[in-house]
Every structure is written in structure tokens, then in C-alpha cells.
């Protein structure tokens, strides 16, 4: 095959006829040395002599790591060498590792155009790689080639860097690609999960929907039915700094369900805010059963001696239970079995913490006197609570008749 120079090519020469491929890497090893040294004219001589310029994809893993002539040209940004190889039949898709991705990462527009002109497969590049260059003309070029920006959650993944060019890209293409809405919803959920206040504000500015049920991880493969939304995650985390930016619309979501979700967030301020908006602390038909039952199990879990929860975590759970009781919350157990479950939870708690829970229920009449007697009827729970009382670890309440002033424990002498 005679030597062809890139500047002599005309449209009728495309597609370029591929050169013969060598089956042994050793036959092109000297060529790779010439390319590494930048000896363009020696490479021309090599090609004019009809010697092989490309090796078939090797089976040997060690040879796969060896750089090919085109890879060397792309890495060095040596456009004339890359054009010479491609014009003489070098297959840009014939190497074990693609050459388009390194050119994209280097933001080398001329090299990208050259490779695309000679038939490089765009499928060898992840659109996330293109987005992470933050090079708007380069991003637009790959959109023009036919890339789907929503494939593999590429936009949601790239948005984690909060780069300004990506925000402009979404504003420009949002109408053309409706799937971008889901991408920013996923990014919002991720920022909420990470409690990234700046990221949350940026996604809301882009129009993210905090009620959309999408994964909180753009790399997740879960079905949509198994996913929550950004608002529920903010409540579950008890993140007031994130929640203050999200507008809660009672017409789109049940306030009782949100309250049921918020009780595990251990933030009393959020509980009071939802109740002020109209949430019912005595709601029974929630996802977990009832709000008070969820709150009681959450506080019992926080007080278990086997877990080394932080003091703020424990105090937050107590604060949530107190806020619900102060606003009229009443625990409605399902018979003796429900009371027995609470009793077993109290036994697993630290003694002082268990006594605080019982004291709150008594102070605010969270359960009836008969139910309290049934819950505390066994010798084990009596000894458990009396141990905390004897050690003086239970902080008394200031109100009269409460647990700290005697109350139930003074009226019933356990012997």
C-alpha cells in the first residue's frame, strides 16, 4: 500500500481501507519506539516500506499493557502522527484499549475530531467521562454525535461535583431530554443523604422534585418501588439544615406518614413543625403501624445497652417521644402482647434510660394506669427500674405527681 498523507485525502477516500494487522507484537515494537521518540519521518519511511503498523489484540495480559503506536500519539497529543497512522489504515477500534477516552480526558478537541473522523466508536467512552471534563463545547459535540445523557445515570453521577458548566448544560438540554429531570432528582436525593446543603439548593434551583421516588445513589440498580424520596430521607436523618430548604406540600404527601418517618430522625424540632402543620401524633394507619408505636420502638432501640449510641442520639430520641406526648400523643398497645413487647424493650435498655421512658409515659398520661400496671407487673422489670432509682441515676421531673416525685413508683412498693 503506498504512503498516504492526511492532507491528500478527499471525501471519496472514506471509509479508509484498513491496513493488514500483524499477529506478533514484536513486529511493531520498533515502530512504537519511533513513535515514542517523535520521529515522524522515520514512521513515514516505515509505512512506505509496507511494514505492519498495528498488532492484533493480544491474549497475553502483559502485552495488553504495552502502548500501541496510536495510543502513544494520542497520549502525547501528537496530531500529525495520529493522522498519519489513521490515514494509512490504522484501525482506531482495533487496539485492546480505546484511544478516544484518553483524548476526551485530555480535552484535546482536535484529537477527538480526528478519531471521530476516522471512525472511532463513541461507545468506548462513558458520557460521564465527557461531563467530568466540564468542557461545554466537548459535551455539546458528543450530544451532537448522538449520546444519551441519561444513560447509566451519567448526569446524576457527574452532578456530585456541583460544577457550573453542568448546571448550564442541564438548563440548555432539559426540554430536549425529559429524562434529565430524573437525573437531577437522583442528584438531589444523594445530596440530601450526604446532608450537602449547597448541593440541595443547587438541585432545587434546577427544578428537582423532592417527592420523586428515585435512588439516593446514582450507581444503584434497585427498582423504583424499593426507593424513597429526598423529603423522606431528610426526615429520617433528622436534618433540619436540609429540610428548611424543602417546601412540604400537604396536597402531595400525607403529613401523618411524614411524622411517622420523622420520629426515627431524633429531632424534636421537626416533630413540632409537622404537628403544627396538622400531623396527627395518634395516627394509626401509617406505613409502620402507628406514629406512637414507631416513636416508642425508636427510643427503646436508642437506649439498648448493647449499642454505644452518642448522648445526642439518645437525648434526641427522648426529645421526640416527649414532643409527641406533650402534643397529645397516646400509646395504644395491641393487648398484652403489645405491652409485653415494650416491657422486653425496657429490659434491654440501660436502667436509667428505661426509667426516663416510663417517667415520660406517666407524666403525660401516655398510657392508662391499668396498662402501666400490666407493663410493669413482672419482677424483672420492677428490679430493673428500682436499680436505676436506687443508684440515683434517674433525673426527676419538676412537676408534681411525675415519676421523679414518687408517682407510680412511690404508690407501689415493690417487695
Secondary structure by P-SEA (a helix, b strand, c coil): cccccccccccccccccccccccccccaaaaaaaaaacaaaaaaaaaaacccccccccccccccccccaaaaaaaacaaaaaaaaaaaccccccccccaaaaaaaaccaaaaaaaaaaccccccccaaaaaaaccaaaaaaaaaacccccccaaaaaaaccccaaaaaaaaaccccccaaaaaaaaaaaaaaaaccaaaaaaaaaacccccccccccccccccccccccaaaaaaaaccaaaaaabbbbcccccaaaaaaaacccccaaaaaaaaaacccccccccccccaaaaaaaaaaaaacccccccaaaaaaaaaaaaaaaaabbbbbcccaaaaaaaaaaaaaccaaaaaaaaaaaaaaccccaaaaaaaaccaaaaaaaaaaaaaccbbbbcccccccccccccccccc
